[in-house]
Amino acid sequence: MLTSIKRALKRRLAALVAEVVSDVVRRESSNQLFDISIERQRIALNNTARYVGRHMLHADVLQDRPHLLTFALERTTPPGLYLEFGVASGTTVNLIASAIAGPIYGFDSFAKLGDD
Ligand SMILES: C[S@@+](CC[C@H](N)C(=O)[O-])C[C@H]1O[C@@H](n2cnc3c(N)ncnc32)[C@H](O)[C@@H]1O
């Protein structure tokens, strides 16, 4: 008896959770349908995909910015000063420092950019 009540309660709870989740998903997706910023990002992505399809089919695909930076540094380390403007927490400046022989100088205002 107790087991069948537990089972029935579990089923009812699962149904309620499913109802709430599907309601949240439905509301989120309908909000996104009217989000201009999201639509502009989709259009930009679509344009980029078309450009890549037309002009860059044989280009190397690098998974992220650190791989891009490493790829570039493996191919050229020009002589002269190495400077990074906008080091933030130092991810890229440290990556560059580990790939070059000489020093690298990093700068940062640590101030937000204006809103103009
Ligand atoms: C996106 S973060 C840099 C991330 C970093 N290069 C990395 O990936 O490791 C941009 C940084 O630029 C800095 N910044 C913005 N305008 C600046 C300026 N005029 N002079 C110096 N730093 C600036 C900001 O404070 C911020 O820390």
The ligand as an SDF file (V2000), in Angstrom:
LIG
                    3D

 27 29  0  0  0  0  0  0  0  0999 V2000
   39.5620   41.4470  -23.2860 C   0  0  0  0  0  0  0  0  0  0  0  0
   40.6690   42.0150  -22.0800 S   0  0  0  0  0  0  0  0  0  0  0  0
   42.2180   41.3860  -22.6060 C   0  0  0  0  0  0  0  0  0  0  0  0
   42.3760   39.9210  -22.4460 C   0  0  0  0  0  0  0  0  0  0  0  0
   43.8110   39.4490  -22.4930 C   0  0  0  0  0  0  0  0  0  0  0  0
   44.5930   39.9690  -23.5820 N   0  0  0  0  0  0  0  0  0  0  0  0
   43.8270   37.9190  -22.4950 C   0  0  0  0  0  0  0  0  0  0  0  0
   43.1110   37.3160  -23.3230 O   0  0  0  0  0  0  0  0  0  0  0  0
   44.5420   37.3670  -21.6780 O   0  0  0  0  0  0  0  0  0  0  0  0
   40.8710   43.7280  -22.5170 C   0  0  0  0  0  0  0  0  0  0  0  0
   41.7170   44.5020  -21.5340 C   0  0  0  0  0  0  0  0  0  0  0  0
   42.0550   45.7390  -22.1480 O   0  0  0  0  0  0  0  0  0  0  0  0
   42.1280   46.7300  -21.1560 C   0  0  0  0  0  0  0  0  0  0  0  0
   42.0330   48.0530  -21.7800 N   0  0  0  0  0  0  0  0  0  0  0  0
   40.9620   48.5950  -22.4210 C   0  0  0  0  0  0  0  0  0  0  0  0
   41.2680   49.8190  -22.8800 N   0  0  0  0  0  0  0  0  0  0  0  0
   42.5630   50.0440  -22.5650 C   0  0  0  0  0  0  0  0  0  0  0  0
   43.4560   51.1290  -22.8110 C   0  0  0  0  0  0  0  0  0  0  0  0
   43.0600   52.2310  -23.4560 N   0  0  0  0  0  0  0  0  0  0  0  0
   44.7330   51.0020  -22.3730 N   0  0  0  0  0  0  0  0  0  0  0  0
   45.1360   49.8920  -21.7290 C   0  0  0  0  0  0  0  0  0  0  0  0
   44.3350   48.8190  -21.4630 N   0  0  0  0  0  0  0  0  0  0  0  0
   43.0560   48.9110  -21.8880 C   0  0  0  0  0  0  0  0  0  0  0  0
   40.9980   46.3840  -20.2050 C   0  0  0  0  0  0  0  0  0  0  0  0
   41.2130   46.8860  -18.9180 O   0  0  0  0  0  0  0  0  0  0  0  0
   41.0160   44.8370  -20.2340 C   0  0  0  0  0  0  0  0  0  0  0  0
   41.7350   44.3320  -19.1390 O   0  0  0  0  0  0  0  0  0  0  0  0
  1  2  1  0
  2  3  1  0
  2 10  1  0
  3  4  1  0
  4  5  1  0
  5  6  1  0
  5  7  1  0
  7  8  2  0
  7  9  1  0
 10 11  1  0
 11 12  1  0
 11 26  1  0
 12 13  1  0
 13 14  1  0
 13 24  1  0
 14 15  1  0
 14 23  1  0
 15 16  2  0
 16 17  1  0
 17 18  1  0
 17 23  2  0
 18 19  1  0
 18 20  2  0
 20 21  1  0
 21 22  2  0
 22 23  1  0
 24 25  1  0
 24 26  1  0
 26 27  1  0
M  CHG  2   2   1   9  -1
M  END
$$$$
